[in-house]
Amino acid sequence: MVDLIQQRIAPAILSSVEINPITILKTEPGMAPVPTIKSALASSSSDLSVVDGDWRIGGYLAGLQELIDAELRWADENRPKLVETAQQSLKRLFPLLVSDAFTVPKDLTNTSSKEERTRFYHHEYQNKLLVGLAEFLIRCAQERNERHIIVIDRAAALSAPAKNLIKLLVRLDHDARLFRFVLIDYEQRLYFQDASEVHFGRYSLQELGPILDREVAAEKQRQIHEASGGNPLIAEALSTCVAAGLPVIGYLAPVAIVDLYLASLNTGERHSLLKSYIESDCTTPDLIAQRNYAIFEQTTADHLHEQLHRACLDRYLAGEAPLVMLHALSIRDKYKRLELLAEPSQILQSIGLYDLWFGYFGEIFADPALRTFGPGDAPANAAFINAAFVLYSLGCGRVSVPYLDEFYKAFPKSRYTPTVLYAQSMTYGRYQQPVNLTVAEEYALRNLETIERDFKDHDKYDYIKVFAENAYAYIKAKQEKYDEALTLCAEGHGKMLKAYGEERFKLHQSILIYNTSQVYELVDDLPRAEKQLREAIAYDPYYGEYHNDLGNLLSKVPGREAEALQAYARAIELCPPYYEAHLNRAALRNRMGYAAGALSDLDRTLVIKPNEWRAHFQKGNILMRQDRPEAALESYLAAADIDPKNPDLQSNLGLAYSELGKASESIAHYLRALELNPRHALTHNNLAIEYFNEGRPDISLNHATVAVEIGGDPDYLLTREHIQASLQADLTSRRDRASASSTGFS
């Protein structure tokens, strides 16, 4: 398509970009807005780039991948320390990325083979990765003194991770305007809060002139313009049809005219047009090619897509290109599409990009025909099992449980049957709320029976059985049968060592040892818990979560606070931005009297996860102890916006308002706390004080009495005694006044 420049809305684009970090340009397909945007921003001092946002073609961070690649190349050569600092996010988002700046080896989650990978990421993990990546890009821009304007074409096709990364770049930019985005939305459905929206107008006949055949009569040009609705994509297609001898008849829709043009081509020409269109990743801005693709015989198109998908996957696995999924997703035979999506889905799952994965796999998971497709042992079946595994851990047991039951009935002899029964036992025993330990145990025992009956001769029999016993051990621990749980874990590890040595299935061996530590911690045998946890760390030394748990354990042991701080520091070093470790370290630092360090950790937590109410709450508590009730109130209110039903938080809001002399607000929050927890002793005590100060001693005494009865804290007793003494003094005073008055009258 010939470049068109439509100056009419250029000023609107320019002013919007200057004001807002995100501008959404609303237009219809084929309107070719990019030349206009380039013209509008030509004089900008920022680095201007135009990219395609379709994740199916450009990978899961399409729209930003070019920027990421460029900054990685620059930082690797010029500022390797930036790569080193962000390495845990970079290497996990891009598993095939290699850099000399990487200094920390991968943990077992990332290095284990598919058959051994029994650990997967929490759904919040993705945000941590993206925070680390956003901070890397911002630091690169700062070091290079660069400002970017990124124009993303087809932005409605941005992946969820890419959209979140854009939001993070804007949020973490701190108004430095290092990054500004123009998002072109052809589907009229893109939304970013606080973004500016500009609507792109239609082209006039004069503006369409460059793509209309000058030898065509003026009246014919007018007809083409009218039929196209001022859309250059349609106008160009109609011009081609006219040049081929087809008339632009007013009562025929443009698509009908294009269909007639296609009918004039022979099969070879149609096939060649189809092939070139698919090889362009279906991006050719040609309505005739698009229409030919839409109506061409399905099997031929599917075959071409399959060939290109396999080539694209090979390029990704060789580290030469992003993960291109367009061709697999474009297969119209849904069974073949499922087969081709199995491996890319596993890749997205292993990174933790669940929102993107389920963006297309949810439809597949809901298809009755696909749910039981295949022999039961194929990669396509594994894709469903993996989806169910992640779903139950996300709290979607009502979705995963029916599928797992359905799979078990359809494929009782599948090699995935132990995994299915394991998932069911864990759904009922761990992830479903409330848990149902009876049903969980039934599934665990059925799994063990199935393994003994059907997998005795399997080459991984010991691994499969120990894996199932691990679930049973968890259930026993939840049933408070700790000795049985410990025995299962210890014997399981012994079986693994005997069957496979220390190297094979090393990830699962570390999990078994870790689980043993957890049980010891539950029975308050902290020395043994620590011993087992350190052994798990020896197996998997670069798994940051183990170090966080070590910090939590050591923080319970008097005199070992310094070691706990070291463990938290190691966890933070080994993980992508790890808000949990900061939150835990803040609690310990606060307990140690290191308020500044605690506040620093809490601020870092809120950078990573702004809606972490516990961080706002803890921050408010520290500020209250520093006699800063106004600042504390701000933190408490932020926490209450996220979790308004926490009685401790409502009680502390009452205290903050009380310190600021706002009695009515204070009483309202105290009463709200008691609605949530009528036996909240501290609230009763504080409410007693507030009512007493308000001159309502009778109701004050009632609350003070309840506080003493529930809590038994000496301070509560003092509050009640003070109120009682005041009431008694008041009573005595009234009696004295009454007596004096009586004497006077006599």
SEDREN-285703 format. One record per residue (C-alpha): residue in one letter; x, y, z. Coordinates in steps of 0.02 Angstrom, whole numbers, plus 32768, in hexadecimal, padded with zeros to 4 digits. Example, Ala and Ser with C-alpha at 12.3 -4.5 7.8 and 13.67 -1.06 7.14 Angstrom:
<pts>
A82677F1F8186/S82AC7FCB8165/
</pts>
This chain:
<pts>
M800080008000/V804280AB7FD2/D806B8114806C/L7FE1818E8095/I7FF582268105/Q7F5882698152/Q7F87830D81A4/R7EDA833181E7/I7EEF82DC8291/A7FAC82EB82A1/P7FA0837B831E/A7F2783158389/I7FA38284838E/L803582F583B7/S7FDE83518444/S7F9C82AF848D/V8048825F848E/E809082F884E2/I800E82F2856C/N7FF48238858B/P806D81A78598/I7FEF8139853B/T7F8A817084A4/I7F1080F88452/L7EEA811D839C/K7E3F80D58370/T7E2980A982BA/E7DE380228248/P7E4B7F9E81EE/G7EA27FDA8152/M7EA88094817C/A7F67809A8179/P7F838112820B/V803D80F2821F/P80778173819D/T800C81F681F3/I805781CD829C/K810781D48256/S80E1827D820A/A809782BE82AC/L812C82868313/A81B682A88296/S81F6833F82F5/S81F682E9839E/S829D82DC83F7/S826F822E8437/D82A6818D83E4/L8211815B8377/S81F280A4834C/V8160804F82F6/V81417F998320/D80BD7F12830C/G80607EE483AC/D80187E3D8374/W805E7DBF83F1/R80357D2C8381/I80B87D6A8305/G81367DC7836F/G81377D59840A/Y80EC7D6C84B5/L81347E1B84CD/A81167E58841C/G810D7F158414/L819C7F238490/Q820C7E948459/E82707F0183E0/L82947F7C846D/I82C37EEF84E4/D83397EA08464/A838C7F47843F/E83A67F7284F7/L83E87EC4851C/R84687ED38491/W849E7F7F84CC/A84A57F518585/D85027EAF8562/E85897F118508/N858C7FB1856F/R85377F998618/P853D7EDF8645/K85157F0C86F9/L84657F3C86C2/V844E7E8E8678/E84967E3E8714/T841F7E9E8784/A83867E6A871E/Q83C47DBC86F2/Q83447D5A8756/S82B67DAE86F8/L830C7DAA864F/K83457CF58650/R829A7CB7868A/L82337D1F8610/F82A87CEC8585/P82E37C3B85B0/L83527C2E8516/L83AB7CD38534/V84677CC6854D/S84D27D518597/D85817D5A85DF/A85387DD18660/F84D27D4786B1/T85267D178755/V84A47CAA87AC/P84807BFA876B/K83CC7BC6874D/D836D7B6787D3/L83297AB787BB/T827F7AF88784/N82D27B3E86E9/T83527AB686C7/S82F07A1586E7/S82B279B18654/K81FA79B08629/E81DE7909867F/E822F7949871F/R81E079F68725/T816079E587B1/R81647A9987EC/F810B7B288796/Y80F97BDF87BB/H80767C3E881E/H800B7CAE87B0/E805A7D4B87FD/Y81067D1487C2/Q80EB7D658718/N80D77E128766/K817E7DFF87C0/L81D37DD4871C/L81867E6986C4/V81B57EE18751/G82697EA8873F/L82637EBD8682/A82127F6A868E/E82957FA58709/F831D7F658694/L82D67FC68601/I82C480658669/R8377805986A7/C83B5804185F5/A835580DB85BB/Q839C813F864C/E844E81068628/R843C812E8570/N83DE81D0858F/E835881948518/R82A081BB850A/H8233814584A7/I8191815C8448/I815780AE8418/V80CE80A18396/I807D7FF583A0/D80187FC48309/R7F8D7F438322/A7F967F6583DC/A7EF27F0C83FE/A7F557E6C83E0/L7FD27E93846A/S7FE77E0484E4/A7FB07E1A8597/P80667E1785D2/A80947E9F8554/K80037F0B858E/N803A7EF48642/L80EC7F218614/I80B07FC385C4/K804F7FED8663/L80E97FC986CC/L815980368660/V80DE80C58674/R80C880A98730/L818080938758/D81B8812186E6/H8193819F8772/D815D822686F6/A8208822A86A3/R81AF820A85FC/L8232818D85C6/F81AB8126856F/R8111815F8512/F80A180EF84AD/V802C81068419/L7FBE806C840A/I7F6080538367/D7EBD7FF98387/Y7E627FB482EF/E7DE87F4D8356/Q7DA37FDB83C1/R7DBB7F788461/L7E627FAD84AA/Y7E5A7FFF8555/F7EDE804885C6/Q7EA880AD865D/D7ED08167864B/A7F0881508596/S7EDB81D88519/E7E6F819F8487/V7E7981ED83DA/H7E0381BB834E/F7E4981AC829E/G7DDD81F68213/R7DBA81B28166/Y7E1F81DE80CB/S7DDC8258804C/L7DDE82357F92/Q7E7182AC7F7F/E7ED282538008/L7EB281AA7FB6/G7EF781EC7F12/P7FA381987F20/I7F5980E97F1D/L7ED581067E96/D7F0280E77DE1/R7F1681937D92/E7EDA81507CEC/V7E3281237D38/A7DAB81A37D16/A7D84821E7DA1/E7CD381D97DB2/K7D1981287DC7/Q7D9281687E4C/R7D0081B77EA6/Q7CA281127EA1/I7D3980B67EE7/H7D4A81357F72/E7C9281297F9E/A7C91806A7F9B/S7D2E80638006/G7CE680D98089/G7D8981398088/N7DEB809D80BA/P7E8E808D8058/L7E997FCF806D/I7DEF7FBA801B/A7E1180427F9A/E7EB27FEE7F63/A7E5B7F467F4F/L7DCE7F947EEA/S7E4D7FEC7E7B/T7E9C7F447E55/C7DF07EFD7E2C/V7DC87F8F7DB9/A7E707F7A7D61/A7E417EC47D43/G7DA17EFA7CEC/L7D257EE87D7A/P7CAC7F787D90/V7C8F7FCC7E38/I7BD37FB47E3B/G7B7B80177EC2/Y7B0D7F8A7F00/L7B9D7F0F7F16/A7BFC7F117FBA/P7CBA7F227FA9/V7CD57E717FE8/A7C627E2E7F5F/I7CC87E8A7EDB/V7D687E407F24/D7D197D937F20/L7CEF7DAA7E69/Y7DA27DDF7E48/L7DE27D427EA0/A7D6C7CDA7E36/S7DC57D1C7D9C/L7E6C7CD47DD6/N7EA27C227DB4/T7EC97BA57E3D/G7F847BBC7E2F/E7F767C787E42/R7F047C647ED8/H7F7B7BE67F29/S80117C587F0B/L7FB37CEA7F58/L7F857C7D7FEE/K80377C408007/S80857CED8002/Y80027D2F807A/I801F7CA580FA/E80DC7CB680E7/S80C87D6E8112/D807E7D3481B9/C7FD57D6C8175/T80087E238182/T80057E5A80CC/P7F997EF780C5/D7F387EB8802E/L7E7D7E9B803A/I7E807E267FA4/A7F037DB77FF6/Q7EA57DBD809B/R7E027D8B8049/N7E567D017FE3/Y7E9C7CBA8085/A7DF37CC280DC/I7D967C5E8057/F7E1F7BEA8016/E7E127B30802E/Q7E387B0A80E5/T7EAB7A7480D4/T7F297ACF8065/A7F347B6480DA/D7F467AF38172/H7FD37A93811F/L80337B3380FB/H80177B7281AC/E80537ACE81F5/Q80F57AD48191/L81177B8781C6/H80EA7B63827B/R816A7AD88287/A81EF7B478238/C81C57BD682B0/L81CC7B638347/D82767B228310/R82B67BD58302/Y82767BFD83B0/L82C57B6283FC/A83697B9083A7/G83607C3B83FA/E83507C948353/A82A17CDE835F/P820F7CFF83D4/L81897C7D83F1/V811A7C948358/M80707C438371/L800C7C8F82E3/H80177BF68274/A7FE37B7882F8/L7F537BE88330/S7F1C7C01827A/I7F037B478257/R7E4A7B318238/D7E497A76825D/K7E347A81831A/Y7E8179D6833B/K7F1E79FF82D9/R7F217AAB832B/L7F207A5B83D7/E7FAF79E783A8/L801A7A77836B/L7FF37AE38403/A802A7A608481/E80E37A8F8483/P80D07B4D847C/S80517B408509/Q80CF7AE18571/I814F7B6A854F/L80D87BF38589/Q80AA7B8E8622/S815F7B708651/I81807C2D864D/G80E47C5186B2/L80867CB5862D/Y7FDE7C6B865F/D7F727CFD8627/L7FB37CF18575/W7FAA7C348574/F7EF57C2C85AE/G7ECA7CBB853A/Y7EC17C3A84AF/F7EC07B968510/G7E227BBF8571/E7DBC7BA584D2/I7E147B0084B3/F7DF97AC88567/A7D3E7AE98554/D7D2B7A8384B4/P7CDB79D984DE/A7D2579868445/L7DD779BE846D/R7DCF79908525/T7DD378D684FD/F7E3078DF8457/G7EC5786E843B/P7F0277CB8487/G7F1878118537/D7FD6780E8532/A7FF7789284AC/P8043794084C4/A7F96798884A2/N7F5279298537/A7FE4796785A0/A7FB57A1A8571/F7F0A7A0085BE/I7F5379AE865A/N7FCC7A40866E/A7F3D7ABB865B/A7ED97A6186E1/F7F727A5E8752/V7F877B1A8746/L7ECB7B3A8754/Y7EB87ADD87F8/S7F4D7B398842/L7EFD7BDD880D/G7E627BB38871/C7DFD7B7C87D9/G7DD87ACF881C/R7D257AD887DE/V7D6F7ADC872F/S7DFE7A608742/V7DA779DB87AC/P7D2079AF872B/Y7DA379A486A2/L7E1779348707/D7D8678BF8731/E7D5678BF8679/F7E0878968644/Y7E15780986C3/K7D7577B98682/A7DAA77CC85CC/F7E60779485E2/P7E6E772A8680/K7F0F76D98640/S7F62777A8607/R8014779A863F/Y7FD1783E8684/T7F5677E886F9/P7FC677F88794/T7FDA78B1876E/V7F1D78C4875E/L7EFA786D8804/Y7F8678CF8858/A7F377971881B/Q7E8D793D885E/S7ED579128909/M7F2D79BA8911/T7E927A1988D5/Y7E2879D58962/G7EB379D289E4/R7F0A7A7889C4/Y7EC07AEF8945/Q7E057ADD895C/Q7DBC7B4A89E6/P7D857B018A59/V7DF17A688A42/N7DA479BB8A42/L7E2A79488A89/T7DBA78AE8A80/V7DA378BB89C4/A7E5A78EE89B1/E7E9278508A09/E7E1F77E6899E/Y7E7278288900/A7F1F78138949/L7EFF775E8978/R7EAE773988CF/N7F4A7780887E/L7FBD770E88E2/E7F50767788B8/T7F5076A687FE/I800D76B787FC/E8025760D884E/R7FAC75BC87D4/D7FD97610872F/F8087765C8740/K80EA75D5879B/D815375B48700/H8164766B86CC/D821976A786BF/K81EB773A872F/Y818576D587AB/D81E3770F8846/Y81D877C58813/I811E77B987EC/K80F877628890/V815F77D888FB/F810C786B88A4/A8062782488D6/E809C78018986/N80D278B68992/A801D78EC897A/Y7FE6786D89FC/A806978B08A75/Y802479608A5E/I7F7579228A89/K7FB678C68B22/A800979668B5D/K7F6679C68B46/Q7F10793E8BAD/E7F9479608C33/K7FD978B08C20/Y808878F48C1B/D80E778538C3D/E809577FF8BA7/A80BA78968B3A/L817178998B6F/T818477DF8B4F/L813B77ED8AA0/C81B0787E8A74/A824C782C8ABD/E822A77818A71/G81FF77D289CB/H82A5782C89C4/G82FF778B89F0/K82A777308961/M82D777BB88E8/L838D77B5891C/K839376F8890B/A833D76F48862/Y8388778D880E/G841A77CF8874/E842D788688A2/E842978D087F3/R838F788C879B/F82E978D787D0/K834E794E883B/L82C379CF883B/H824679578886/Q82C4791C8905/S82DC79CF893F/I821F79E2894D/L8212794689B9/I829879878A2E/Y82457A318A32/N819C79E38A5D/T81EE79878AED/S822E7A2D8B2C/Q817F7A758B23/V813979E98B8D/Y81C179FF8C10/E81997AB88C15/L80E17A908C30/V810D7A298CCB/D81817AB58D05/D821E7A4C8CF4/L827F7ADD8CAC/P832F7A918CB3/R82F979FC8C47/A82937A6E8BD7/E832E7AD98BBA/K839B7A408B98/Q83237A008B13/L830C7AAB8AC5/R83C77AC48AB5/E83D47A198A64/A834D7A4C89E7/I83B17AEA89C4/A844C7A7F89A6/Y83EA7A228920/D83A47AC188D2/P84147B50890D/Y83D47BD18891/Y831B7BBF88B9/G82F97C638914/E82577C2B8965/Y82B57BAD89D1/H83227C3B8A14/N82877CA28A3A/D82417C108A9E/L82E77C018AF8/G82DA7CB88B28/N822A7C9A8B6A/L82647C058BCF/L82FE7C598C19/S829A7CF48C46/K823B7C868CC1/V82DA7C578D1D/P83177CD78D9E/G83C67D148D7A/R83C97CE18CC3/E837E7D7D8C79/A841F7DAB8C1E/E84217D028BC5/A836A7D198B97/L83947DC18B48/Q841E7D6E8AE3/A83A47CEA8AA6/Y83277D6E8A6F/A83B17DCD8A16/R83E37D2F89B9/A832E7D0E8988/I831F7DBE8942/E83C17DA788E2/L838A7D038894/C82DA7D318860/P82877DAD87ED/P82447E3F8853/Y82097DDB88E8/Y818C7E3E894F/E816B7DB089CA/A82207DAF8A05/H821D7E6C8A19/L817A7E608A7A/N81BF7DD98AEC/R82627E358B07/A82027ED48B30/A81A67E7A8BBC/L824A7E3A8C04/R82A27EE28BF4/N82107F378C48/R82167EBB8CD7/M82D07EDC8CE8/G82AF7F978CF7/Y82F57FC08C4B/A826280288C10/A82BE807D8B7F/G82EF7FD68B33/A82407F938B4B/L81F380288AF4/S826F80158A65/D823B7F608A4F/L81837F8E8A55/D819B801689D3/R81F47F998963/T81647F1F897C/L80EA7FA38941/V81537FC988A8/I81487F128877/K80937EFA88AC/P80367F9C88CD/N7F997F428906/E7FF07EDE8990/W7F827F138A21/R7FF47EC68AA4/A80817F3B8A72/H80107FD38A83/F7FD37F8F8B2B/Q80817F6D8B71/K80BC80178B34/G802B806A8B8E/N8057800E8C2F/I810C804A8C29/L80D780FD8C05/M805E80F98C97/R80EB80C28D0B/Q815081538CC7/D80C381C88CFD/R809681F18C48/P7FDA81CF8C49/E7FB482338BAC/A803081CF8B44/A7FF6812F8B98/L7F4281568B6D/E7F7281678AB5/S7FBF80B98AB8/Y7F2C806E8B16/L7EB080B98A9B/A7F1480718A09/A7F0D7FC68A5E/A7E527FD88A7E/D7E337FFD89C6/I7E7A7F5089A2/D7E397EEE8A38/P7DAD7F4A8A93/K7D787EB18AF8/N7E107E9E8B67/P7DE17EC38C1C/D7E947EEC8C51/L7EA07F6B8BC7/Q7DF97FBB8BF2/S7E2D7FC38CA8/N7ED0801A8C7A/L7E7280948C0C/G7E0B80BE8CA5/L7EAA80DD8D0A/A7EF7814C8C82/Y7E5981B78C79/S7E5881C08D36/E7F0A82008D38/L7ED782868CBB/G7E4782BC8D2B/K7DBF827C8CB6/A7D5182218D32/S7CBB81FC8CC3/E7D2881AB8C3B/S7D88814D8CC2/I7CEA81058D10/A7CA480D68C64/H7D3E806D8C3B/Y7D42801D8CE7/L7C8D7FEA8CD1/R7CB57FA68C24/A7D417F3E8C6F/L7CC77EF58CEE/E7C4C7ECC8C63/L7CD67E668C13/N7D117E198CB7/P7CA27E358D50/R7D2A7DEB8DC0/H7DB37E638D8D/A7DF07E908E3B/L7E647F1F8E0B/T7DD77F758DAD/H7D637F668E42/N7DEA7FB48EB0/N7E0E80448E37/L7D5680628E18/A7D3C806B8ED5/I7DBF80F48EDD/E7D7281528E4A/Y7CC3814B8E95/F7D0781808F3E/N7D5C82168EF0/E7CB8823E8E9A/G7C6282478F44/R7C0681A18F35/P7C4B813F8FCA/D7BC180BD8FD7/I7BD680768F27/S7C91808E8F3E/L7C8F801C8FD7/N7C307F978F76/H7CB77F8E8EF1/A7D437F938F72/T7CF47F018FCE/V7CE67E9B8F2D/A7D9D7EC18F06/V7DD37E7E8FB0/E7D677DE28FA0/I7DA87DB98EF1/G7E5C7DF28EF8/G7E977DF28FAB/D7F1E7E728F81/P7F567ED89019/D7F3E7F788FB5/Y7E887F4B8F98/L7E747F359054/L7EBF7FE09072/T7E47802D8FF4/R7DB37FE1904D/E7DF2801390F8/H7E0A80C690BC/I7D5A80CE9078/Q7D12807F9115/A7D7380F89183/S7D34818A911C/L7C82814C9126/Q7C94813191E1/A7CDE81E091F7/D7C5182289191/L7BD181C991F9/T7C228204929A/S7C2682B79259/R7B6E82B0922C/R7B43826992D7/D7BA782F2932D/R7B4F837892C6/A7AA7832B92EE/S7AD2832493A7/A7B0B83D993AA/S7A6E840F9352/S7A0383B093CE/T7A5D83FD9463/G7A4784AA941D/F798B8498940E/S7977845F94C0/
</pts>
